[in-house]
Amino acid sequence: MEKAIIAKNITKKYKLYSNSKERILDLIFPKSYGEDFYALADVNFEADRGDSVGFVGMNGSGKSTLANIIAGIVPETTGSVEVNGEVSLIAVAAGLNGELSGRDNIELKLLMLGFSQKEIVALEPEIIDFSELGKFIDQPVKSYSSGMRSRLGFAISVNINPDILIIDEALSVGDKAFAEKSLDKMKEFKQEGKTMIFVSHSLGQMKRFCDKILWLEYGMVRDYGTVDEVLPKYEEFLNEFKKLSGKEKEAYKEKGVKRQQEILKQEVRQ
């Protein structure tokens, strides 16, 4: 099978500062200020062309960070990502200018993607129709609800016909009817052999739509395999985790961070 995505040893480090002074000092002086935070640590995974991969994990596990790296929105700190094809990311408000109207955002997005004026004129009615925004299409995006922004972003992304589609919680907002319509569109893409990454807390949507599941925990890959292999284990974990006390959850997190540090040390030695 031809590979659509190859992620090798992806690590993403951020700096956490307690105040603006620390941030400035870290820029000026060689001494390191602030606390290192690793959103991802040595992540490896591959997706074949035509795969539908679901990213699961608790909040803060690195799902959106990895999605943004694959989409080229943010750079990895170390490691590499090979993406074979045009990528489109759908996330609430991603790439939308709040000061512009929905129509202006459509035209701006398409211009940035290299579409000609003639192509934009042809595509615009289809995008507006799919978004179901009606008269709101000429209102500033900053006045939109999160569901409306999601509709607009989804409508633009699916109508530009990308090779790889990344959906980051975009179907978790808005009404159920539009979510169903969007899932039907994603099924069409799947039948056409397109690759999709699906970030969601809805395990029902994962079961219905995905072939494979990447389970992230504290920025690390805990498991990767078919839906039938991984999702039952993740569901069992969630049920057990919910039963833990506050202290037990904190101890589990500390254990995860310690494991992350050990992985990062191994990566440095290599």
C-alpha positions in Angstrom: 0.0 0.0 0.0 1.1 3.5 -0.8 1.8 5.6 2.4 -0.1 8.8 2.8 1.5 9.8 6.1 4.7 8.7 7.7 5.5 10.3 11.1 8.9 9.5 12.6 10.0 10.3 16.1 7.8 13.4 16.3 8.5 15.5 19.4 6.9 18.9 20.1 8.3 21.0 22.9 6.7 24.2 24.2 7.9 26.6 26.9 5.6 27.5 29.8 6.4 30.9 31.4 5.0 32.0 34.7 5.0 35.7 33.5 6.0 37.9 30.5 9.3 38.8 32.1 10.4 35.1 32.0 9.5 35.0 28.3 11.6 38.1 27.5 14.6 36.8 29.5 14.5 33.5 27.7 14.8 35.3 24.4 17.7 37.6 25.5 19.9 35.4 27.7 21.6 32.0 27.1 20.3 30.7 30.4 17.0 28.8 29.9 14.0 30.4 31.5 10.5 28.8 31.8 9.5 25.2 32.1 9.7 22.7 29.2 6.5 21.1 28.2 6.4 18.2 25.8 3.0 18.0 23.9 4.4 15.0 21.9 7.3 12.6 22.7 8.8 10.4 20.0 5.5 9.7 18.2 5.7 7.2 15.3 2.9 6.1 13.0 2.0 5.5 9.4 -1.2 5.8 7.5 -1.8 4.1 4.1 -3.6 5.9 1.3 -7.3 5.4 1.9 -7.0 4.9 5.7 -9.4 6.5 8.1 -7.5 7.0 11.3 -9.1 8.1 14.6 -7.0 9.9 17.2 -8.2 9.1 20.7 -6.9 10.1 24.2 -7.7 12.2 27.2 -7.6 16.0 27.0 -4.0 17.1 26.8 -2.8 13.9 25.2 -1.4 15.6 22.1 -4.1 14.7 19.5 -4.7 18.3 18.1 -0.9 19.0 18.3 -0.2 16.0 16.1 -3.1 16.9 13.7 -1.7 20.4 13.3 1.8 19.1 12.6 0.5 16.8 9.9 -1.4 19.7 8.4 1.7 21.9 8.4 0.1 24.4 10.8 2.8 24.1 13.4 6.4 22.6 13.1 7.6 19.6 15.0 10.6 20.3 17.4 12.4 17.1 16.3 11.5 14.2 14.0 9.9 14.3 10.6 6.5 14.0 8.8 6.2 12.9 5.2 2.8 13.7 3.8 1.9 12.6 0.3 -0.9 14.8 -1.1 -2.8 18.0 -0.5 -3.9 18.3 3.2 -6.9 20.2 4.5 -7.5 20.7 8.2 -11.0 21.2 9.6 -11.2 22.6 13.1 -13.5 25.2 14.7 -12.3 28.6 13.4 -9.1 27.2 11.9 -7.9 29.5 9.2 -10.9 31.8 9.4 -10.6 35.6 9.7 -13.2 36.9 12.2 -13.3 40.4 10.7 -14.3 39.1 7.3 -17.6 37.8 6.2 -18.1 34.1 5.5 -18.1 34.8 1.7 -14.9 36.8 2.0 -13.3 34.0 3.9 -14.2 31.5 1.2 -12.7 33.6 -1.5 -9.5 34.4 0.6 -9.0 30.7 1.5 -9.4 29.6 -2.2 -7.0 32.3 -3.4 -4.4 31.2 -0.8 -4.8 27.6 -2.1 -4.0 28.8 -5.7 -7.5 28.6 -7.2 -8.2 31.0 -10.1 -11.0 33.6 -10.0 -13.0 31.5 -12.5 -12.6 28.4 -10.2 -13.6 30.4 -7.2 -16.8 31.7 -8.9 -17.7 28.1 -9.8 -17.0 26.7 -6.3 -18.4 29.4 -4.1 -22.1 28.6 -4.6 -21.4 24.9 -3.8 -19.6 25.8 -0.6 -22.3 28.2 0.6 -25.0 25.7 -0.2 -23.2 22.9 1.8 -22.6 25.2 4.7 -26.3 26.0 5.1 -25.5 29.4 6.5 -28.0 31.3 4.3 -28.0 35.0 4.8 -25.3 34.7 7.5 -22.7 34.1 4.8 -22.4 37.9 4.4 -22.0 38.5 8.1 -18.6 38.8 9.9 -17.3 35.4 11.1 -16.7 36.8 14.5 -20.5 36.9 15.0 -20.8 33.2 14.2 -21.5 30.5 16.8 -18.9 27.7 17.0 -21.3 25.5 15.1 -21.5 28.0 12.3 -17.8 28.4 12.1 -17.4 24.7 11.9 -20.0 24.5 9.1 -18.1 27.1 7.1 -14.7 25.4 7.6 -16.1 22.0 6.8 -17.8 23.3 3.6 -14.7 24.9 2.3 -12.4 21.9 3.1 -14.6 19.2 1.5 -15.3 21.2 -1.6 -11.6 21.8 -2.4 -11.2 18.1 -2.8 -8.1 17.4 -0.7 -6.1 14.1 -0.8 -5.9 14.1 3.0 -8.6 15.4 5.2 -8.0 16.1 9.0 -11.2 16.7 11.1 -10.3 18.0 14.6 -13.5 18.0 16.7 -15.3 19.9 14.0 -18.3 17.6 14.2 -18.6 18.0 18.0 -20.4 21.4 17.6 -23.5 22.3 15.8 -26.6 20.3 15.1 -26.9 16.6 14.6 -28.3 16.9 11.0 -25.2 18.7 9.8 -23.0 16.2 11.5 -24.8 13.4 9.7 -24.4 15.2 6.4 -20.7 15.7 7.0 -20.2 12.1 7.9 -21.9 11.1 4.7 -19.5 13.4 2.8 -16.6 11.8 4.5 -17.9 8.4 3.5 -17.8 9.6 -0.1 -14.2 10.6 0.3 -13.4 7.3 1.9 -14.9 5.4 -1.1 -12.8 7.6 -3.4 -9.7 6.3 -1.6 -8.8 9.5 0.3 -7.0 9.5 3.6 -8.7 10.9 6.7 -7.6 11.7 10.2 -10.5 12.0 12.7 -10.0 13.7 16.1 -13.0 13.3 18.3 -14.3 12.3 21.8 -17.2 10.5 20.1 -16.4 6.8 20.2 -19.6 6.2 18.4 -18.4 8.2 15.4 -15.0 6.4 15.6 -16.7 3.0 15.4 -18.9 4.1 12.5 -16.2 5.8 10.4 -12.6 4.8 11.2 -10.5 1.8 10.2 -7.6 2.4 12.6 -7.1 4.0 16.0 -4.1 5.9 17.3 -4.3 6.1 21.1 -2.2 8.9 22.5 -1.5 9.4 26.2 0.6 12.2 27.6 2.1 12.9 24.2 3.1 9.3 23.6 1.7 6.5 21.5 0.0 4.0 23.8 -1.4 1.8 21.0 -2.1 1.8 17.3 -4.1 -0.7 15.3 -7.5 -1.6 13.9 -10.7 -0.2 15.5 -11.5 -3.7 16.8 -8.1 -4.1 18.4 -7.6 -0.7 20.1 -11.0 0.9 20.8 -12.3 -1.7 23.2 -9.1 -1.3 25.2 -9.5 2.5 25.2 -13.1 2.2 26.4 -12.1 -0.1 29.2 -9.3 2.3 30.2 -11.8 5.2 30.3 -14.2 3.3 32.5 -11.5 2.4 34.9 -10.0 5.9 34.9 -13.3 7.5 35.8 -13.4 5.3 39.0 -10.1 6.6 40.3 -9.9 9.2 43.0 -8.4 12.6 42.5 -5.1 11.5 44.1 -5.0 8.3 42.1 -5.5 10.3 38.8 -2.7 12.6 39.8 -0.4 9.7 40.6 -1.3 8.2 37.2 -0.4 11.4 35.5 2.9 11.7 37.3 3.7 8.1 36.2 2.9 9.1 32.6 5.1 12.2 32.7 8.0 10.1 34.1 7.6 7.6 31.3 7.6 10.5 28.8 10.9 11.8 30.3 12.5 8.3 30.0 11.5 8.1 26.3 12.9 11.6 25.7 16.2 10.6 27.3 16.4 7.5 25.1 15.8 9.7 22.1 18.6 12.1 23.0 21.0 9.2 23.5 20.2 7.8 20.1 
